[in-house]
Amino acid sequence: MNYIINEERILFSQLGDEAVIFDKKNNEYVTLNETMFKIFESISNGNSLETIKESLLNEFEVDEETCVLAIESSIKSLVDKEFLLVN
């Protein structure tokens, strides 16, 4: 499955190792932690889920199962909030 950023709904800004999303519909800010930011940024760069997983495994000391669960949970949260759209 591929995902795209819902640019009509959100504005995105990086703040160091974290990021902030401004939700235009709800007029509120949402802070992304470092892991969720890396996932969001990778998706915005057009990377596949496999590439995202490999990147996170190389960057963080985490086992593959935990990494996959974190990716799935993060993406579900971003899709539920309509920050990401299924392409």
C-alpha contacts under 8 A as a table, 3 or more apart, distances in Angstrom:
res1	aa1	res2	aa2	distance
1	M	86	V	7.14
1	M	87	N	7.28
2	N	48	S	7.31
2	N	86	V	5.99
2	N	87	N	5.23
3	Y	43	I	6.73
3	Y	84	L	6.18
3	Y	85	L	5.49
3	Y	86	V	4.61
3	Y	87	N	5.14
4	I	43	I	6.78
4	I	44	S	6.63
4	I	46	G	7.91
4	I	84	L	5.54
4	I	85	L	5.29
4	I	86	V	6.49
4	I	87	N	6.23
5	I	43	I	7.60
5	I	44	S	6.19
5	I	83	F	6.19
5	I	84	L	4.70
5	I	85	L	6.29
6	N	9	R	5.54
6	N	10	I	6.38
6	N	82	E	6.92
6	N	83	F	5.23
6	N	84	L	5.27
6	N	85	L	6.00
7	E	10	I	5.35
7	E	11	L	6.82
7	E	83	F	7.92
9	R	23	D	6.09
9	R	24	K	5.47
9	R	25	K	6.27
9	R	82	E	7.68
9	R	83	F	6.81
10	I	21	I	6.34
10	I	22	F	5.42
10	I	23	D	4.77
10	I	24	K	5.63
10	I	83	F	6.52
11	L	21	I	5.62
11	L	22	F	5.03
11	L	23	D	6.82
11	L	24	K	7.49
12	F	19	A	7.22
12	F	20	V	5.94
12	F	21	I	4.59
12	F	22	F	6.40
13	S	19	A	5.62
13	S	20	V	5.29
13	S	21	I	6.43
14	Q	17	D	7.44
14	Q	18	E	6.13
14	Q	19	A	4.22
14	Q	20	V	6.32
15	L	18	E	5.23
15	L	19	A	5.09
15	L	20	V	7.10
16	G	19	A	7.35
17	D	33	N	7.77
17	D	34	E	5.45
17	D	37	F	7.68
18	E	31	T	7.32
18	E	32	L	5.82
18	E	33	N	5.28
18	E	34	E	4.89
18	E	37	F	5.92
19	A	31	T	5.86
19	A	32	L	5.15
19	A	33	N	7.01
19	A	34	E	7.66
19	A	37	F	5.93
20	V	29	Y	6.51
20	V	30	V	5.61
20	V	31	T	4.50
20	V	32	L	5.98
21	I	29	Y	5.62
21	I	30	V	5.11
21	I	31	T	6.35
21	I	32	L	7.52
22	F	27	N	7.02
22	F	28	E	5.77
22	F	29	Y	4.48
22	F	30	V	6.34
23	D	26	N	5.61
23	D	27	N	5.50
23	D	28	E	5.35
23	D	29	Y	6.12
23	D	30	V	7.43
23	D	83	F	7.97
24	K	27	N	4.91
24	K	28	E	7.10
32	L	35	T	7.83
32	L	36	M	5.60
32	L	37	F	5.43
33	N	36	M	5.40
33	N	37	F	5.92
34	E	37	F	5.05
34	E	38	K	6.20
35	T	38	K	5.16
35	T	39	I	6.36
36	M	39	I	5.07
36	M	40	F	6.04
36	M	71	I	7.89
36	M	74	S	6.00
37	F	40	F	5.02
37	F	41	E	5.89
38	K	41	E	5.14
38	K	42	S	6.03
39	I	42	S	5.16
39	I	43	I	6.23
39	I	52	I	6.57
39	I	71	I	6.97
39	I	74	S	7.64
39	I	75	I	7.93
40	F	43	I	5.18
40	F	44	S	6.19
41	E	44	S	5.01
41	E	45	N	6.25
42	S	45	N	5.02
42	S	46	G	6.47
42	S	47	N	5.43
42	S	52	I	6.37
43	I	46	G	5.06
43	I	47	N	5.41
43	I	48	S	7.23
43	I	52	I	7.99
44	S	47	N	7.56
47	N	51	T	6.00
47	N	52	I	6.52
48	S	51	T	5.14
48	S	52	I	6.27
49	L	52	I	4.96
49	L	53	K	6.09
50	E	53	K	5.07
50	E	54	E	6.22
51	T	54	E	5.15
51	T	55	S	6.09
52	I	55	S	5.11
52	I	56	L	6.21
53	K	56	L	5.23
53	K	57	L	6.08
53	K	64	E	7.93
53	K	67	C	6.67
53	K	68	V	6.72
53	K	71	I	7.48
54	E	57	L	5.08
54	E	58	N	6.16
55	S	58	N	5.21
55	S	59	E	6.20
56	L	59	E	5.02
56	L	60	F	5.80
56	L	67	C	7.19
57	L	60	F	5.55
57	L	61	E	6.77
57	L	62	V	6.28
57	L	63	D	7.25
57	L	64	E	6.93
57	L	67	C	6.96
58	N	61	E	7.64
62	V	66	T	6.52
62	V	67	C	6.37
63	D	66	T	5.53
63	D	67	C	6.22
64	E	67	C	4.99
64	E	68	V	6.13
65	E	68	V	5.21
65	E	69	L	6.22
66	T	69	L	5.13
66	T	70	A	6.15
67	C	70	A	5.12
67	C	71	I	6.24
68	V	71	I	5.12
68	V	72	E	6.12
69	L	72	E	5.12
69	L	73	S	5.99
70	A	73	S	5.15
70	A	74	S	5.98
71	I	74	S	5.18
71	I	75	I	6.06
72	E	75	I	5.25
72	E	76	K	6.04
73	S	76	K	5.14
73	S	77	S	6.20
74	S	77	S	5.17
74	S	78	L	6.25
75	I	78	L	5.05
75	I	79	V	6.01
75	I	84	L	7.72
76	K	79	V	5.12
76	K	80	D	5.92
77	S	80	D	5.09
77	S	81	K	6.26
78	L	81	K	5.22
78	L	82	E	6.18
78	L	83	F	5.20
78	L	84	L	5.55
79	V	82	E	4.75
79	V	83	F	5.84
79	V	84	L	4.79
79	V	85	L	6.10
79	V	86	V	7.68
80	D	83	F	7.70
81	K	84	L	7.71
82	E	85	L	6.39
